[in-house]
Amino acid sequence: MQTRSILGNQRGLALVMTLLIISFLVAMTLQLMMSADRQISVAANQREQVRLNAMVLGGLNLVLAALQADLQENDFDSPQDLWGTFDAEKLKEITGEVVLKIAVDDLSGRLQINALANDPEMKYRAIWLRLLASGRFAIKDQDQAEALLDALTDWLDQDDDERQQGAENAYYQGLETPYGCRNGKMESNEELLLVKGMTPAIAYGDQNHEGLLAYVTVTGEDGKININTAPLGVLQALHADMTAGLAQDLIKFREDEKNHDVFHLADWYRKVPGFPLTIDLDSDRIRVQSSSFQARIAAELNQYHRTGLAEIQRSDKGIKVLLWRVE
């Protein structure tokens, strides 16, 4: 009886051990399967990201090629040019299942921040003031716009003399978190947020207002604006008598492909039907050629996506990518 009892205990122990081993093996198998699935998923993710990175870089090369080809085609720039007319269907023929979107913005149609520091006759300031006080931004009145311009010009100029409503180093050093006044050229649009009076609502916009950053650029210092590509707000700011309706008439005219051949003339606006003869845009402030561009290239495949942002400078010496960021 004792022998049977011992044998029974041994068999029970063996059964328990067997079950434990089987459970351990099952657990290990499941762990290996989960690990393999994760590795396969990670590998698939990496494969698609590499593919999308290559596609975004290919999009950048398309933009560079279009900008170069445009130089050979004409000596002026407009949204109807090669760099501004990437067709979604034609891109699809090249990219297949990957959705590639390319948008090129001509920075030469914006107001140049750094040009404010070299404006002895204050003509450029007048254009800026009309834009800031246009009601597009979270700026309540012309007095606030004047104060912001004083502070901005103080930030840019190299002296330490405060304008009437401006601010120099003493003001910024007295802040709770002190920092120095630039007293030089801005290096990025976002630097505007360091200037006295500038707020995120003004810079980026809010529910009721546009953002100023879409209308300005740190590229260029000559204060010239490409009338062929300037947005409505900038066009309206070019002259005190320019209404939103007249600025919209200019945009409608330049969007008509039949008018493309006149855009090499800086005064093509005189050919717009009904445009007042009394409005004479300052020839020292307008141009029809562009030298700075911003390209946004987005590639999508299933749940994966990559976006590339480039700032590009073009001159007679060639094309140079000043900034390239992929996110």
C-alpha positions in Angstrom: 0.0 0.0 0.0 2.8 2.3 0.9 4.6 1.6 -2.4 1.4 2.4 -4.4 1.0 5.6 -2.4 4.5 6.6 -3.3 4.1 5.7 -6.9 0.8 7.7 -7.0 2.5 10.7 -5.5 5.3 10.4 -8.0 2.9 10.2 -10.9 1.0 13.2 -9.6 4.2 15.1 -9.3 5.2 14.1 -12.8 1.8 15.2 -14.1 2.1 18.6 -12.4 5.7 19.0 -13.7 4.5 18.1 -17.2 1.7 20.6 -17.0 4.1 23.2 -15.8 6.5 22.5 -18.6 3.7 22.6 -21.2 2.5 25.9 -19.7 6.0 27.3 -19.8 6.5 26.2 -23.4 3.1 27.7 -24.4 4.0 30.9 -22.6 7.4 31.0 -24.3 5.8 30.3 -27.7 3.2 33.1 -27.2 6.0 35.5 -26.1 8.1 34.6 -29.2 5.0 35.0 -31.4 4.3 38.4 -29.9 7.9 39.4 -30.2 8.0 38.3 -33.8 4.8 40.2 -34.5 6.3 43.3 -33.0 9.5 42.9 -35.0 7.5 42.4 -38.2 5.4 45.5 -37.4 8.5 47.5 -36.6 10.2 46.3 -39.7 7.1 47.1 -41.8 6.9 50.6 -40.2 10.6 51.2 -40.8 10.3 50.0 -44.4 7.4 52.3 -45.1 9.0 55.3 -43.4 12.2 54.8 -45.5 10.0 54.6 -48.6 8.2 57.8 -47.6 11.4 59.5 -46.8 12.7 58.7 -50.2 9.4 59.9 -51.8 9.6 63.2 -49.9 13.2 63.7 -51.0 12.1 62.9 -54.5 9.4 65.6 -54.2 12.1 68.1 -53.2 14.1 67.3 -56.3 11.0 67.8 -58.4 10.6 71.3 -56.9 14.3 72.1 -57.5 14.0 70.9 -61.1 10.8 73.0 -61.6 12.5 76.1 -60.2 15.5 75.6 -62.5 13.4 74.9 -65.6 11.3 78.0 -64.9 14.5 80.1 -65.1 15.0 78.9 -68.6 11.4 79.5 -69.6 10.9 83.2 -68.5 12.4 86.0 -66.5 9.5 86.5 -64.1 7.6 84.4 -61.6 3.9 83.8 -61.1 1.8 81.0 -59.6 1.1 79.8 -63.2 4.8 78.8 -63.5 6.1 75.3 -63.3 6.9 75.5 -59.6 3.4 76.6 -58.8 1.4 74.0 -60.8 2.2 70.5 -59.6 -0.7 68.4 -60.9 -2.0 65.8 -58.4 -3.0 63.3 -61.1 0.4 63.5 -62.8 2.2 63.0 -59.5 0.1 59.9 -58.9 1.3 58.5 -62.2 4.8 58.8 -60.8 4.3 57.7 -57.2 1.7 54.9 -57.6 0.1 54.0 -54.3 1.9 56.7 -52.4 0.0 60.0 -52.2 2.4 62.9 -52.8 1.4 66.5 -52.3 3.6 69.4 -53.2 2.9 73.1 -52.4 5.4 75.9 -53.1 5.0 79.3 -51.6 6.8 82.3 -53.0 8.3 84.1 -50.1 9.2 87.0 -52.3 5.5 88.0 -52.3 5.6 88.6 -48.5 6.8 91.6 -46.5 10.4 91.3 -45.5 11.0 91.7 -41.8 14.6 92.7 -42.0 14.0 95.4 -44.6 12.4 97.5 -41.9 15.8 98.3 -40.5 16.8 100.1 -43.7 13.9 102.4 -44.4 15.0 106.0 -44.0 12.0 107.5 -45.8 9.6 105.1 -43.9 7.8 104.1 -47.1 8.2 100.5 -46.2 6.9 101.1 -42.7 3.7 102.6 -44.3 3.1 99.4 -46.1 3.6 97.4 -42.9 1.3 99.7 -41.0 -1.5 99.3 -43.5 -1.1 95.5 -43.2 -1.0 95.4 -39.4 -4.0 97.8 -39.0 -6.1 96.0 -41.7 -8.2 94.1 -39.2 -6.8 90.7 -40.3 -4.8 90.2 -37.1 -5.4 90.4 -33.4 -4.4 94.0 -33.3 -7.1 96.3 -32.0 -6.2 99.6 -33.6 -3.6 101.7 -35.5 -2.0 102.8 -32.3 -1.2 99.2 -31.3 0.1 98.6 -34.8 2.4 101.7 -34.5 3.7 100.5 -31.2 4.5 97.0 -32.5 6.3 98.5 -35.5 8.4 100.8 -33.2 9.4 97.8 -31.1 10.1 95.6 -34.1 12.3 98.3 -35.7 14.2 98.7 -32.4 14.7 95.0 -32.3 16.3 95.1 -35.8 18.4 98.3 -35.8 21.9 98.3 -34.3 21.5 101.2 -31.9 20.2 101.3 -28.4 17.9 104.3 -28.9 14.2 103.6 -28.2 11.5 104.8 -30.5 8.5 106.5 -29.0 6.7 103.2 -28.3 9.6 100.9 -28.9 11.9 98.8 -26.7 15.6 98.3 -26.5 17.9 96.2 -24.3 16.9 97.8 -21.0 13.3 96.7 -21.5 14.1 93.1 -22.3 16.7 92.8 -19.5 14.0 94.0 -17.1 11.6 91.2 -17.9 10.9 88.4 -15.4 12.9 86.1 -17.7 15.4 88.5 -19.2 17.1 88.3 -22.6 18.9 90.6 -24.9 17.6 92.7 -27.8 18.7 91.3 -31.1 19.9 94.6 -32.6 20.4 92.8 -35.9 18.7 90.7 -38.5 16.0 88.2 -37.5 16.9 84.6 -38.3 13.4 83.1 -38.2 9.8 84.3 -38.4 9.1 82.8 -34.9 11.6 85.3 -33.5 8.8 87.9 -33.8 7.4 86.4 -30.6 10.4 87.9 -28.6 9.5 91.4 -29.7 7.6 93.7 -27.3 3.9 93.7 -28.0 3.9 90.5 -30.2 1.5 87.8 -29.0 0.9 84.2 -30.2 -2.6 85.4 -31.3 -1.0 88.0 -33.6 1.7 85.7 -34.9 -0.3 82.5 -35.4 -3.9 83.8 -35.5 -6.9 82.8 -33.4 -10.6 81.9 -34.1 -11.3 85.4 -35.4 -8.0 86.4 -37.0 -5.4 85.3 -39.4 -1.7 84.9 -38.4 0.9 87.5 -39.3 3.5 84.8 -40.0 1.8 83.8 -43.2 2.5 87.4 -44.6 6.1 88.0 -43.6 9.5 86.5 -44.2 13.1 86.9 -42.9 14.5 86.3 -46.3 15.5 89.3 -48.3 16.3 92.9 -47.2 15.6 95.0 -50.3 11.9 95.6 -49.4 10.7 94.6 -52.8 7.5 92.6 -53.2 6.6 90.3 -56.1 3.2 91.7 -57.2 2.6 88.5 -59.2 2.5 86.3 -56.1 1.7 88.6 -53.1 -1.3 87.5 -51.1 -4.4 89.7 -51.0 -3.5 91.3 -47.6 -0.1 92.4 -49.0 -1.6 93.7 -52.2 -4.1 95.8 -50.3 -1.3 97.2 -48.2 0.7 98.5 -51.2 -1.4 101.7 -51.5 -3.6 103.7 -49.1 -6.5 103.6 -51.7 -6.3 99.9 -52.5 -9.5 98.3 -51.3 -9.9 94.6 -50.6 -12.1 94.5 -53.7 -9.4 96.0 -56.0 -6.8 93.6 -54.5 -9.1 90.7 -55.3 -9.5 92.0 -58.9 -5.7 91.9 -59.2 -5.7 88.3 -58.0 -8.5 87.3 -60.4 -6.6 88.9 -63.3 -3.3 87.1 -62.5 -5.1 83.7 -62.1 -6.3 83.9 -65.7 -3.9 82.0 -67.9 -4.7 84.3 -70.8 -2.9 87.2 -69.0 0.3 85.2 -68.3 2.3 87.0 -70.9 1.9 90.5 -69.3 3.3 89.4 -65.9 6.9 90.4 -66.9 5.7 94.0 -66.5 5.7 95.4 -63.0 2.8 97.7 -63.9 0.5 95.0 -65.4 -2.0 96.1 -62.8 -2.9 99.0 -65.1 -4.3 96.5 -67.5 -6.9 95.2 -65.0 -10.4 96.4 -66.2 -11.7 99.1 -64.0 -8.5 99.6 -62.0 -8.3 103.2 -60.9 -5.7 105.3 -62.7 -5.1 107.3 -59.5 -3.4 104.3 -57.8 0.2 104.3 -58.7 2.2 101.6 -56.9 5.7 102.5 -55.9 8.0 101.0 -58.5 10.8 100.9 -55.9 8.7 98.5 -53.9 7.4 96.0 -56.5 9.0 93.5 -58.8 8.1 90.5 -60.8 11.0 88.1 -60.1 11.4 85.9 -57.1 14.4 84.6 -55.2 13.1 82.8 -52.1 10.6 79.9 -51.9 9.2 77.6 -49.3 8.2 74.1 -50.3 6.0 71.7 -48.3 6.1 68.1 -49.5 3.8 65.5 -47.9 3.9 61.8 -48.6 1.2 59.3 -47.3 0.8 55.6 -47.5 -2.0 53.9 -45.5 -1.5 55.0 -41.9 2.1 56.3 -42.5 3.0 59.8 -43.5 6.1 62.0 -43.8 6.3 65.8 -44.4 9.3 67.7 -45.6 9.7 71.5 -45.4 12.3 73.3 -47.4 13.4 76.9 -47.8 15.1 77.5 -51.1 17.0 80.4 -52.5 17.4 80.9 -56.3 19.7 83.3 -58.1 21.7 83.6 -61.3 24.4 81.5 -59.5 22.0 78.6 -59.0 19.6 77.1 -56.5 20.5 76.5 -52.9 18.4 74.7 -50.2 18.8 76.8 -47.0 16.7 74.5 -44.8 15.4 71.0 -45.1 13.4 69.4 -42.3 11.5 66.1 -42.4 8.9 65.3 -39.8 
